[in-house]
Amino acid sequence: MGWLRHRGGAVLLPPPRVGRGETLEDWCPAHGREDLLEEWDEPVRGAHDVTRASAEKVWWKCGKEECGHRWRAQVGSRTRGTPAGCPACAGKVPTATHNFEVYCQETGREELLGEWADRSRRPKDFMPASRAKVPWQCGACGWGWEASIFNRTRSSHASGCPACAGRVPTATHNFEVYCGENGLEDLLGQWAHPDKAPTDFTPGAEVMVPWQCGQCGWGWEALIRNRTNSSHASARSNRTSVRMSTRSNRTGCPSCAGRVVTPTNNLAVWCGEQWREDLLGEWAHLDKAPTDFTPGSAVKVPWQCGECGWRWEASISNRTNSSHASGCPGCAGRVVTPTNNLAV
């Protein structure tokens, strides 16, 4: 500190700024950081050979007797405003007393050690919350997979074997096996994927695959999950409840269900079968034909009345509705026409 006098009196000056070229050996005592000199463990160079803001990485050794961890870090990282300390004391690196192996033993998670399948690295080489992906092998089913250590140790929603959870196809849990166990062999007969087999998917797979109807020959694509009604069909699912739900809610052939236009399912065919040729006479669409729509289509199309000539738009389903089929609004007096207005 120093004093500066001027007309208004004396003021206290701030301490002089430390130059970047100051050696670490000189900087530490001046700033109360003798601990850095004690932790200096570089065998080739001394603290007097580097500046306090050097980017050079050197060896350090923790001064705590119970730790003694050695690590490399930049000199400047230890003298900055928020200096870095011992990574072992901060729980950032595995040590003899803090690692994944110790964590499993202390928390009763020895099954994770039994499922460890990394042949080149050991559990004690990692932290319990490490994001590193390592191989595992299930002790129950023998399935092998990769997952981060953190995903297996986190307190909420820790991940387990994906095969036991029914998330991957296996020899005992796949779409083919599921169909056989639940009386859904018809789905196997409709399978039309050119490159994949039913054994390559789980029954709850959210994958679009091609199908072909065994009755009408119609081809379409649908999610496997939608055909089995099984978003979470696992290897341990209740077979009875699954069997009931798949039969009642699973999707089928859209052609047989009348949801797509075919040569045998369209408005023109329906009108002929239902004695509703009047609708074909009132059809006024310039670009589309009645054969381009299903009888239950919600698409609005133009119509022209055969009696009064009135033109209007209405959905096809409104005109084919069995209980409340709509007709010409002009003839029904619901619109103003030359023959239906207040003056007349």
N, C-alpha and C positions, 0 to 999 in steps of 0.2 A: 504494500500500500504506500501511497505518497500523498503529499499535500500540494495544492496549487493555490497561490495567492493572486487575487485580482481586486478590483475596486469594491466588489460586493462582499469581500471577506475571503475565507479559506474554504475550499471544498475538498472532499475526500475523493481521490482518484481510484478507479478499479485496478485490479492487478494487471500487469502487462500480459498480453496474449502470448501463449507458448508457441514458438515457431515449430513448423513441421519438421525442421531439420534437427531438432534437439534429440539427443540419444535417449534410449529407454532408460539407461542407467542413471542419467541425470534427471530425467523427468519423474521417475517413480518417487524418490525421496521428497521432491518439491510438492508432490500432490498426494502424499500419504498412501501411496500404492506400493509399499515395499513388498507386499505379498506377491506381486508379479515377479520380482527378483528372486524370491524364494521358490516360486513355481517354475522358474526358467530351467529347462532341462535339455537345451540344445547342446549336443556334444561337441560340435565343431566351432560354433561362434558364441560370443558373449553378448550380454545386454548392451555393452558399449559399442558393439559393431552395427547396431541397427537403430533407426530413428523410431521415435515413439508412435509414428503413424505409418510405419512400413507395412506394405502389403505382403511381405515375405512370410511364408508359413514356417513356424519353428515348433519344436517340441516343448510341451509343458507337462508338469507333474503336479497333481492336486496336493495341496499342503495339508489336507486333513489326513490324520494317521489312519483312520478307519477306511479311507478311500484309496489314495495313492494312484489313481487312474492317470495314465499317460495318453496324451492326445496332441494332435497338430492343429494349430490355428494361426491366423494372421496376427501379427503384432498389433496392428491398428484396431483389430476387432476387440482387443482387450483393454484399450485405452480410450475408446470413444465414449460419448455421453452415456450410452447404455451398454456397458461392457459385457462381453461374453464371459461366462465362468466355466467351471468344470462340467462337461456334458454328462458325466456319470452321476454327479450329485444332483443334477437337474433331471435325471431319469430319461435322458435322450439316447443313451447307448447301453447295450447290455453289459452287465458286470457279473461277477461271481455271485453277488447277492440279489441282483435284480435282472432277471431275464425271463423268457417265455417258459422255460423249464421250471424255474422256481415258482413262477406265478401259478402254473398248473398244479404243482404240489401243494401250494399254500391255499388254493381256492377249491380243492377237490375236483379238479378237471383233468385227472390223469388219463381219461379216455382220449383226450387230444394228443397226448404223447404216444398213446398206442396207435393212433391213426396217422402219425407223422410218417411220411414216405419219401422225404428228401434224403437221398443217399450221399450227397456231397456236403450238406450243411446240417448242423445240429440245432435242436430247440434252444439251447443256451446261447446260440449265436444271434438271437433276435430278441427284440423287445415284445412285451405282451400286446402292444398296440401297433405293431409294425404293419405297414401297408404292403409289404412284400408278398407276392403270390408264391405259394409253395405247394408241392403235391401232397395229397392226402389219400389214404385208402381206408374205406369203411370197415370197421371190425365186425359188423353184422352181415353185410352182403358182399363185401369184397370190392365194391365199386371204387375206381380211382378217379380223382378230379383235382382241380386246382382252385384254391381260394386264398384270399389274403388272411394273414394271422388275425388282423383286427376284426374281420368279419366273423371269426370263430370265437373270439373272446369278448366281444362287446356285450355289455350288460343287458341290453334289450335287443331281441330278435337275432340272437347269435345263430349263424347258419350251421346246418348240419349236412348230412349226406344227401345229395340231390336225388339219388336213386331211391333211397328209402322214402323220400318225400314225394316220389312220383313225378318229378320234374324232368326226368330224362328217360328215354326208352331203354329197357333192358330185356334180357331173355325171358324174364317172368312178368314184365310189366310193359306192355306196348299195345298199340291199337288192335292188332290181330288177336292177342290173348284176351283183351278186354271184350271184344265182340263175341268170342267163343264162350266166355264165362257169363255173358249177359244176354245170350240169345239174340245177338244182332248180326248173325252171319249174312243177312241181306246187304249190310253195308260193305262187307268184303266182296260180294258179288258185283257191287256197283263201283268198286275202286277202279279208276282209270288213269292213274298217274303213270307216265311212260318210263320214269327213271327211278322212282322210289317205291318201296314196298310198305305195306301196313305195319311191318315190324320196325320201321324207321321212325315212328312217331308215337307219342303218348296219346291216350284217349282224350286228353284235354288240350291238345296242341292248338294254338291259335295260328294255324297255317292253312292257307287256301290251297286246296288240291282239286283236281278234276274228278268228276263222277259221271257215270252213265247209267240211266235208268234201265233196269232189266225188263220192264214192261213196255214202255213206249219208245225206248232208245234215245231219249233226250239227254244231251250232254250239258253239264253246267259245272260251275265252281262253287265251293262252299267250304267254310272252316270245319276242320275235324271236330272241334269243340261243339259247334252248332249241330252236328249230326249225331253226337253222342249225348248232348246236353250235359256235358261234364267238364266244367271249367277247372275243377279241382279233383278229378278222378285219380286217386292215388292207389299205390299198391296195397294200402291198408284200408281202403274204403269199404263201407258197408254194402255188400253185394245186393242185398234185398232192396234197400232204398234206392240204389243206383238203377237197378233193373226197372223199378216202377217209374222213376223220373224219366229215363231215356225213352221208354215206350210212349209216354204221354206228351212230351214236349219237344222231342228232337225233330229237326227239319227233314223233309223228304224231297221228292222230285217236284220241282216247281211247275213242270208241265202237267203232271198228273193232278196237281193241286189247282190247276187253272190259273196260275199266276203269270204265265208267259204265253205269247201268241204262237200257235202251231197250226198246221193245215186242218186239224180237227178241233181246235179250240180257238175260235175268234168270233167277232161280233156277227159276221155274215152267217156262219154256221149256226150260231145260237138263235138268230132271228128266224131261220128256217125251221129249226127244231121246236121253237116256242111259239110259232104262228105270229111272229111280230115282224112280218115283211114291211109293215108300215114304216118302221124305223129306217129300213134301207131306202124307201122312197123319199124320206125326209132328209137323208144324208146330204150335206152341202159342203163337205170338205174338199177343197180343190186339189190338194197335194197327197192326201192319204185316203186309203180305201178302208171299208169296214173290216177287211181281212187283216189289217195292220194293228188291230186292237182286240183286247179281251173284252168279254161282256161286262166284266166288273171293273174296267179301267176308270180311274178318277180323272182322266184327261178331259178338258173341256174342248168340244169341237162345235163347228157351226151346223145348224139345222135350218130347214125351210119347210114350213107347213104346206101340206098338199092341198089343204082346203082354202085357207085365207092368204097364203103366200108370205106370211110373216117369217122373218129371219131372226134367229136368236142363238145364243151359245149356252150349252149345258153339258155337264159331264156325262159320259156314257153310262156310268153306274146309276146316275139319277134317272135315266130313261129306261134302264132295264131292271130297276128295283121291283121286286115281286109284290111288295105291299104298298108302296107309294110311288109308283113310276110317274115321272113328270111328263106333261104334254105341252102343247103349244100355248105360250102365255097370251098370245093374241086371241085365240079361241076361248080361253078361260077368262078373258076380260081383265087380265092383270096388267095390261099395258095400254097406252093410248094409241088408237088406230083411227083411220078415217070413219070407221063404222062404230067405234067405241070411244066416245069422249063426252064431255059434259054438254056440249051444244046439241049433239044428236039425242 
